[in-house]
Amino acid sequence: MTKQWTTETEIQAPIEVVWGLLNEENLHKIMPQVVEHKPIKITEEGVGTIYRQKYKEGKRVEEYDVETLEYENTPQFKKMKVGFTLANMFEITATYELQKMNEDTTKFTYTATNKALKWFVHIMLFFANEAVVTTFAKRVKQVAEEEARR
């Protein structure tokens, strides 16, 4: 069973400002729970790049490798899709798409998928909802607009 959620928002910030939040130096600004993001393998074209991430949830820290599955970087459109396996139970992907509307406005589309890898965790997906995706998109918008005002 795979679940997918997509949200779209308009951000009052240049496309390069929003894109910059997805790089390793700034990732903590939009994902404060990511306490470590170390490069393991870097590729020139982006696809195939792997980072080891540590994610803190309460007192527990999960560690996993995040691989870039799709990467596009043009002045008008930018896209990055990453994937990872969480606790050998879920296969997760996140897709970030940025469309330049004008010099100061970017359309941000965020899509997340969650696939249960074990039969006994399928039930957990029934209770999963869009709130996490919506909350993340709002955070990206808030941080990007603050950065653009500086």
PLY file of the C-alpha trace (Angstrom):
ply
format ascii 1.0
element vertex 150
property float x
property float y
property float z
element edge 149
property int vertex1
property int vertex2
end_header
0.00 0.00 0.00
1.34 3.41 -1.02
-0.11 6.75 0.02
0.66 10.04 -1.71
0.03 13.64 -0.70
0.65 16.80 -2.74
0.39 20.44 -1.78
1.09 23.59 -3.74
1.76 27.11 -2.52
2.89 30.43 -3.93
5.95 31.87 -2.23
6.86 35.56 -2.37
10.56 34.91 -2.91
12.82 34.43 -5.95
13.20 30.84 -7.16
16.94 30.78 -6.21
16.13 31.72 -2.60
13.65 28.86 -2.27
15.99 26.40 -4.04
18.82 27.41 -1.72
16.83 26.13 1.27
17.09 22.58 -0.11
20.90 22.49 -0.07
22.86 20.90 2.73
23.92 24.18 4.38
20.35 25.44 4.76
18.30 22.25 5.11
18.09 22.64 8.91
16.13 25.89 8.42
13.19 24.04 6.87
13.75 20.66 8.55
14.86 21.39 12.13
14.46 17.71 13.10
17.30 16.79 10.71
20.26 16.97 13.08
22.87 15.71 10.62
23.10 15.68 6.82
26.46 14.32 5.60
27.42 13.63 1.99
28.24 9.98 1.28
28.38 10.10 -2.52
28.17 13.25 -4.66
27.46 13.08 -8.39
27.94 15.91 -10.85
24.46 15.54 -12.36
22.73 15.32 -8.95
20.93 12.01 -9.58
22.57 9.26 -7.53
23.86 11.64 -4.85
23.50 10.11 -1.37
23.43 11.84 2.02
23.33 10.16 5.41
20.70 11.90 7.48
19.95 11.76 11.17
16.43 12.73 12.16
15.45 13.38 15.77
11.93 12.55 16.89
11.59 13.20 20.62
14.55 11.43 22.25
14.95 8.91 19.41
17.32 9.50 16.48
16.78 7.62 13.21
19.59 7.34 10.66
19.04 6.63 6.96
20.56 7.29 3.54
18.72 9.72 1.28
19.29 9.26 -2.45
18.54 11.85 -5.14
16.32 10.09 -7.69
15.50 13.05 -9.98
17.23 16.40 -10.38
16.53 19.34 -12.69
17.92 22.85 -12.30
17.02 25.51 -14.87
16.38 29.23 -14.31
12.59 28.73 -14.75
12.05 25.29 -13.20
13.78 23.25 -10.52
12.97 19.74 -9.30
14.50 17.34 -6.85
13.09 13.97 -5.86
14.71 12.05 -3.02
13.98 8.65 -1.55
14.88 6.69 1.56
13.84 3.71 3.64
12.83 4.44 7.22
13.38 1.75 9.88
13.10 -0.99 7.21
9.33 -0.42 7.37
8.56 2.48 5.03
9.87 3.54 1.64
9.48 7.30 1.44
9.93 9.76 -1.41
9.76 13.54 -1.37
9.54 15.65 -4.52
10.21 19.38 -4.49
9.21 21.33 -7.61
9.78 25.06 -8.08
8.31 27.08 -10.94
9.40 30.69 -11.46
6.25 32.82 -11.74
8.17 36.12 -11.91
11.32 37.60 -10.35
9.84 37.62 -6.85
7.31 34.77 -6.89
7.81 31.00 -6.96
5.23 28.23 -7.13
6.29 25.43 -4.77
4.83 21.95 -5.18
5.68 19.30 -2.61
4.72 15.66 -3.04
5.41 12.92 -0.49
4.81 9.20 -0.86
4.89 6.57 1.84
4.92 2.86 1.03
4.64 0.23 3.75
7.28 -2.49 3.34
5.94 -4.85 6.01
2.42 -6.21 6.11
1.89 -5.27 9.76
2.58 -1.55 9.21
-0.04 -1.16 6.45
-2.57 -0.22 9.12
-0.41 2.77 10.10
-0.88 4.23 6.62
-4.64 4.35 7.15
-4.05 6.93 9.88
-1.43 8.94 7.96
-2.73 12.24 6.62
-1.86 15.33 4.64
-1.06 17.48 7.69
2.68 16.75 7.62
2.94 17.76 3.94
0.91 20.94 4.46
2.90 21.92 7.56
6.20 21.43 5.71
5.06 23.56 2.73
4.00 26.36 5.12
7.42 26.21 6.80
9.24 26.46 3.46
7.05 29.45 2.52
7.68 31.20 5.85
11.47 30.67 5.82
11.87 31.56 2.13
9.86 34.78 2.50
11.92 35.76 5.57
15.15 35.08 3.65
13.92 37.13 0.65
13.23 40.16 2.89
16.84 40.26 4.13
0 1
1 2
2 3
3 4
4 5
5 6
6 7
7 8
8 9
9 10
10 11
11 12
12 13
13 14
14 15
15 16
16 17
17 18
18 19
19 20
20 21
21 22
22 23
23 24
24 25
25 26
26 27
27 28
28 29
29 30
30 31
31 32
32 33
33 34
34 35
35 36
36 37
37 38
38 39
39 40
40 41
41 42
42 43
43 44
44 45
45 46
46 47
47 48
48 49
49 50
50 51
51 52
52 53
53 54
54 55
55 56
56 57
57 58
58 59
59 60
60 61
61 62
62 63
63 64
64 65
65 66
66 67
67 68
68 69
69 70
70 71
71 72
72 73
73 74
74 75
75 76
76 77
77 78
78 79
79 80
80 81
81 82
82 83
83 84
84 85
85 86
86 87
87 88
88 89
89 90
90 91
91 92
92 93
93 94
94 95
95 96
96 97
97 98
98 99
99 100
100 101
101 102
102 103
103 104
104 105
105 106
106 107
107 108
108 109
109 110
110 111
111 112
112 113
113 114
114 115
115 116
116 117
117 118
118 119
119 120
120 121
121 122
122 123
123 124
124 125
125 126
126 127
127 128
128 129
129 130
130 131
131 132
132 133
133 134
134 135
135 136
136 137
137 138
138 139
139 140
140 141
141 142
142 143
143 144
144 145
145 146
146 147
147 148
148 149
